Amino acid sequence: MNRPASQVRAQLTVGLVATVVFVAAIAPLATDMYVPAFPQVADDLSSTATQVQLTLTTFFVGMALGQLIGGPVSDQRGRRIPLLAALLAMTVASIVCALAPTITVMAVARLVQGFAGGWAMVIGRAIIVDLASGARLVRVVNVIAAVGGIAPVVGPLVGGLILQLSHWRVSFWLVAVLGLAMTLAALVAVPESLPRERRHAGGLRNFAAAGRIVLANREYVGYLLVTGAAMGALFAYVATSAFVLQTMNGLSPAAYSIDFAANAAGMTVAALIAARLAGRVATRKLILTGQLAALTAGIAMLTGALWFGTPLLLAISCFFVLMTAQGLIIPNGSALASAAVRHHPGTGSALQGFVHWVTAGTIAPIAGLGGEHTAVPMAALITLGAAVSLTGRQLATSQRH
């Protein structure tokens, strides 16, 4: 009698999906609200720009590790309790960030904040995989990505507004309040979605065994490559677009913010369109459409950077096409990767999150190696990312023939 009861409780409700969206937004919010305050943080904590930048790196490292570990633990212990614990830990870490007296304390607190946030995000994805499949899974993942895409637009605007009206520490108090709100939302809206009879034994050895099973799945690995490479292209843009548009082309900060928001909106609209088309158009075709668009944008951008000085109109157009394409690639690729390893959703989600955030933390500094006055490294990484993503799709679909 226990199994039917658990299935009745664990339904994919609007409240549950909204809570997962809320959790998924924490990374861009915790990052983008903070980035505009870097100069003030350096002054207040008597640190260098490099040391402040390190607090962003520790956050990304924490995100990657949190997702790698949180997924398998939730496969063993269930989803609800680990999720609540992670949200509370993230709230406490955010408070420590708000009170940090030194840059060292800030860096450590950001590591914990990222770890707990990554832990919560991977469990949120696993819950969706527990409760949805097929076209419904693709639709829900795209909706989550589309609504979550608002966060990168809102984050910098809120952060900038906070700096205008108050102090940079307020942004961390806001994240702490949001963490507490997420905890309450999870208490109310998120049931246990993984019954005891479907849980896997824990321990490092069993996690390694589950990881080997997941990574032995060619379709999963292919779509992991699809999304990981697309994330690389995306973060090459995020890391350098301000230099390309402002330093090289003279765009004002306000105009850049508008363009950044428009690109994020393009990504959101693309994900919403993909959600509407789920079950009508093959998801693999939507991914291919996005990949070809991203590759075209990368090649055009690289051509302009090498021979034409990266003209403004070309850069704006390529960035918009690239970001819109990611709305077709990343959510759909993630959904198909999760669907390929339904027996190990936590481990599958953990490896996805780990690869995505390691890629983000690695690509961002590489894209800026050429300095503030060339777009060649960034354009080359975008083109390479699109090409590798296409290779991943070929790997994922080759076993069908």
C-alpha positions in Angstrom: 0.0 0.0 0.0 3.0 2.4 0.5 3.9 2.6 -3.1 0.6 3.8 -4.5 0.4 6.3 -1.6 3.8 7.7 -2.5 2.8 8.0 -6.1 -0.3 9.9 -5.2 1.6 12.4 -3.1 4.4 13.0 -5.7 2.6 14.7 -8.5 4.1 17.2 -11.0 2.2 20.2 -9.8 2.5 23.9 -10.8 3.8 24.7 -7.3 6.5 22.0 -7.6 7.7 23.2 -11.0 7.6 26.8 -9.7 9.8 25.8 -6.8 12.3 24.1 -9.0 12.4 27.2 -11.2 13.0 29.3 -8.1 15.9 27.0 -7.0 17.4 27.0 -10.6 17.5 30.8 -10.5 19.8 31.0 -7.5 23.1 30.7 -9.4 22.6 33.5 -11.9 21.0 35.7 -9.2 23.8 35.1 -6.6 26.4 35.8 -9.4 24.9 38.6 -11.4 23.7 40.7 -8.5 27.2 40.6 -7.1 29.3 41.2 -10.2 28.5 45.0 -10.6 29.8 45.5 -7.0 33.3 44.1 -7.6 35.1 47.5 -7.3 33.3 48.4 -4.1 34.0 44.9 -2.6 37.7 45.3 -3.4 37.8 48.7 -1.6 35.8 47.6 1.4 37.7 44.4 2.0 41.1 45.9 1.2 41.7 43.4 -1.6 42.7 43.3 -5.2 40.5 42.9 -8.3 42.1 39.4 -8.8 41.2 38.4 -5.2 37.6 39.5 -5.7 37.4 37.6 -9.0 38.5 34.6 -7.1 35.3 34.7 -5.1 33.4 34.1 -8.4 35.7 31.2 -9.2 35.2 29.6 -5.8 31.4 29.9 -6.3 31.7 28.1 -9.7 33.9 25.4 -8.1 31.3 24.9 -5.3 28.5 24.7 -7.9 30.3 22.0 -9.8 31.1 19.9 -6.7 27.7 20.4 -5.1 26.0 19.0 -8.2 28.5 16.1 -8.5 27.9 15.0 -4.9 24.3 16.1 -4.3 22.7 14.0 -7.1 24.1 10.6 -5.9 23.3 11.4 -2.3 19.7 12.1 -3.2 19.6 8.8 -5.1 20.4 7.2 -1.8 18.6 9.3 0.7 15.7 10.6 -1.3 15.1 14.1 -2.6 13.1 16.1 0.0 15.4 16.2 3.1 18.7 16.7 1.1 17.0 19.6 -0.8 15.8 21.3 2.4 19.2 20.9 4.0 21.0 22.4 0.9 18.6 25.4 0.9 19.2 26.1 4.6 23.0 25.8 4.1 22.9 28.2 1.2 20.9 30.7 3.3 23.5 30.5 6.1 26.4 30.9 3.6 24.7 34.0 2.1 24.4 35.6 5.6 28.1 34.9 6.1 28.9 36.6 2.8 26.8 39.6 3.9 28.8 39.9 7.1 32.3 38.8 5.7 35.1 40.9 7.3 37.8 39.8 4.9 38.1 38.6 1.3 39.2 35.2 2.6 36.0 34.7 4.6 34.1 35.9 1.5 35.8 33.3 -0.8 35.1 30.4 1.6 31.5 31.5 2.1 31.0 31.7 -1.6 32.4 28.2 -2.0 29.9 26.9 0.5 27.1 29.0 -1.1 27.9 27.6 -4.5 28.2 24.0 -3.1 24.8 24.2 -1.4 23.2 26.0 -4.4 24.5 23.3 -6.8 23.3 20.6 -4.5 19.8 22.1 -4.5 19.8 22.6 -8.3 20.7 19.0 -9.1 18.1 17.6 -6.8 15.5 19.9 -8.4 16.3 18.5 -11.8 16.2 14.9 -10.5 12.7 15.5 -9.0 11.5 16.6 -12.4 13.0 13.4 -14.0 11.4 11.3 -11.3 7.9 12.6 -12.1 7.9 13.3 -15.9 8.9 11.4 -19.0 8.8 11.7 -22.8 7.4 14.9 -24.3 6.2 16.1 -20.9 9.8 15.9 -19.5 11.1 17.9 -22.5 8.2 20.5 -22.1 8.8 21.0 -18.4 12.6 21.3 -18.7 12.2 23.9 -21.4 9.7 25.9 -19.3 12.1 25.8 -16.4 14.9 27.0 -18.6 12.7 29.7 -20.2 11.5 31.2 -16.9 14.9 30.7 -15.3 16.4 32.7 -18.2 14.8 35.8 -16.7 17.3 35.6 -13.8 20.4 36.7 -15.8 18.4 39.7 -16.9 17.1 40.7 -13.5 20.3 39.9 -11.6 22.5 42.7 -12.9 19.6 45.2 -12.9 18.8 44.4 -9.2 22.5 44.5 -8.3 22.9 47.9 -10.0 19.9 49.2 -8.2 21.1 48.0 -4.9 24.4 49.8 -5.5 22.6 53.0 -6.3 20.4 52.9 -3.2 22.4 51.0 -0.6 25.5 48.8 -0.1 26.8 45.8 -1.9 26.2 43.6 1.2 22.5 44.1 0.7 22.6 41.8 -2.3 23.7 38.9 -0.1 21.0 39.7 2.4 18.6 39.5 -0.5 19.9 36.1 -1.6 19.6 34.9 2.1 16.0 36.0 2.1 15.4 34.3 -1.2 17.0 31.1 0.3 14.7 31.2 3.2 11.7 31.7 0.8 12.9 28.7 -1.3 13.1 26.6 1.9 9.5 27.4 2.8 8.3 26.8 -0.8 10.0 23.4 -0.8 8.4 22.5 2.5 5.0 23.3 1.1 5.2 22.3 -2.5 7.9 19.5 -2.9 6.9 16.0 -1.8 9.3 13.1 -1.7 9.5 12.0 -5.3 11.8 9.0 -4.9 10.2 6.1 -2.9 12.5 3.9 -0.8 12.2 1.0 -3.2 13.7 3.0 -6.0 16.7 4.3 -4.1 20.2 3.2 -4.7 22.8 2.2 -2.1 25.2 5.0 -1.2 28.9 5.3 -0.7 31.7 6.3 -3.0 32.0 2.8 -4.5 28.4 2.7 -5.5 28.5 6.3 -6.8 31.4 5.3 -9.0 29.5 2.2 -10.2 26.5 4.4 -11.0 28.7 6.9 -12.8 30.3 4.1 -14.9 26.8 2.9 -15.9 25.7 6.4 -16.8 28.9 7.2 -18.8 28.6 3.9 -20.6 25.4 5.1 -22.2 26.4 6.6 -25.5 23.2 8.6 -25.9 23.7 10.2 -22.5 27.4 11.0 -23.2 26.5 12.4 -26.6 23.9 14.8 -25.2 26.3 15.7 -22.3 28.7 16.8 -25.0 26.0 18.7 -26.8 25.1 20.7 -23.7 28.5 21.0 -22.2 30.0 22.4 -25.4 27.0 24.8 -25.8 27.6 26.0 -22.3 31.2 26.7 -23.2 30.1 28.9 -26.1 27.6 30.7 -23.9 30.2 31.5 -21.2 32.7 32.7 -23.8 30.0 35.3 -24.7 29.2 36.1 -21.1 32.9 36.7 -20.1 33.8 38.9 -23.0 30.7 40.6 -24.6 31.1 43.7 -22.4 34.6 44.3 -23.7 33.6 43.6 -27.3 30.6 45.9 -27.2 31.8 48.6 -24.8 35.6 48.8 -25.0 36.0 47.9 -28.7 32.8 49.5 -30.1 32.0 52.3 -27.7 28.6 51.1 -26.5 27.4 52.7 -23.3 26.8 50.6 -20.2 23.1 51.3 -20.4 23.0 50.2 -24.1 25.0 47.1 -23.3 22.6 46.2 -20.5 19.7 46.5 -22.9 21.5 44.3 -25.5 22.3 41.8 -22.8 18.7 41.6 -21.7 17.5 41.3 -25.3 19.9 38.3 -25.9 18.7 36.6 -22.7 15.1 37.2 -23.9 15.9 35.6 -27.2 17.2 32.5 -25.3 14.0 32.5 -23.1 11.6 32.8 -26.1 13.5 30.0 -27.9 13.1 27.7 -24.9 9.4 28.5 -24.7 8.9 27.8 -28.3 10.7 24.5 -27.9 8.4 23.7 -25.0 5.3 24.3 -27.2 6.7 22.1 -29.9 7.5 19.2 -27.6 5.8 16.1 -28.9 5.1 17.7 -32.3 8.6 18.3 -33.6 11.4 15.8 -32.9 13.6 17.3 -30.1 16.7 16.2 -32.0 15.7 18.5 -34.9 15.3 21.5 -32.6 18.7 20.8 -31.2 20.2 20.6 -34.7 18.5 23.9 -35.7 20.1 25.6 -32.7 23.5 24.1 -33.3 23.6 25.2 -37.0 22.6 28.7 -36.0 25.3 28.8 -33.3 27.9 27.6 -35.7 26.9 30.2 -38.2 27.1 32.9 -35.6 30.5 31.7 -34.5 32.0 31.5 -38.0 30.6 35.0 -38.8 32.0 36.4 -35.5 35.4 34.8 -36.1 35.6 36.2 -39.6 34.7 39.7 -38.4 37.2 39.5 -35.6 40.1 38.3 -37.8 39.6 40.6 -40.8 37.1 43.4 -40.1 37.8 44.6 -36.6 34.6 43.2 -35.1 32.1 45.8 -36.3 29.2 46.6 -33.9 26.3 45.4 -36.0 28.0 42.1 -36.7 28.8 41.5 -33.0 25.2 42.4 -31.9 23.7 40.2 -34.5 25.9 37.2 -33.8 25.4 37.5 -30.1 21.7 37.5 -30.5 21.7 34.5 -32.8 24.1 32.6 -30.5 22.1 33.2 -27.3 18.8 32.4 -29.0 20.3 29.1 -30.3 21.2 28.1 -26.7 17.5 28.2 -25.9 17.1 25.3 -28.3 20.2 23.4 -27.5 20.8 23.3 -23.7 17.3 22.6 -22.3 16.5 20.0 -25.0 19.9 18.4 -24.7 19.6 18.2 -21.0 16.2 16.6 -21.2 17.3 14.0 -23.6 20.4 13.2 -21.5 18.2 12.8 -18.4 15.8 10.6 -20.3 18.6 8.3 -21.4 19.5 7.4 -17.8 16.2 7.3 -16.1 17.3 4.6 -13.6 20.0 6.9 -12.2 18.5 10.4 -12.5 20.5 11.9 -9.6 23.8 10.7 -10.9 22.9 11.7 -14.5 21.9 15.2 -13.3 25.0 15.5 -11.1 27.3 14.8 -14.0 25.5 17.2 -16.2 25.7 20.0 -13.6 29.4 19.2 -12.9 30.3 19.3 -16.6 28.3 22.5 -17.2 29.9 24.5 -14.3 33.4 23.2 -14.8 33.1 24.3 -18.4 31.8 27.7 -17.3 34.7 28.2 -14.9 37.3 27.1 -17.4 36.1 28.8 -20.6 35.4 32.2 -19.1 39.0 33.1 -18.3 40.3 31.5 -21.5 38.0 33.7 -23.6 39.6 36.8 -22.2 43.2 35.8 -22.8 43.6 38.1 -25.8 42.9 41.1 -23.7 40.2 43.8 -24.0 40.8 44.7 -27.6 40.3 41.5 -29.6 37.4 39.2 -30.0 39.4 36.4 -31.7 39.7 34.0 -28.7 36.0 34.4 -27.8 34.9 33.9 -31.4 37.1 30.9 -31.8 35.7 29.3 -28.6 32.1 29.9 -29.8 32.8 28.3 -33.1 34.6 25.4 -31.5 31.8 24.9 -28.9 29.2 24.8 -31.7 31.3 22.2 -33.7 31.9 20.0 -30.6 28.2 20.2 -29.8 27.3 19.0 -33.3 29.8 16.1 -32.8 28.0 15.2 -29.5 24.6 15.1 -31.3 26.1 12.7 -33.9 27.4 10.5 -31.1 24.0 10.5 -29.3 22.0 9.6 -32.4 24.4 7.2 -34.0 23.2 4.2 -32.0 19.7 4.7 -33.4 20.9 3.5 -36.8 
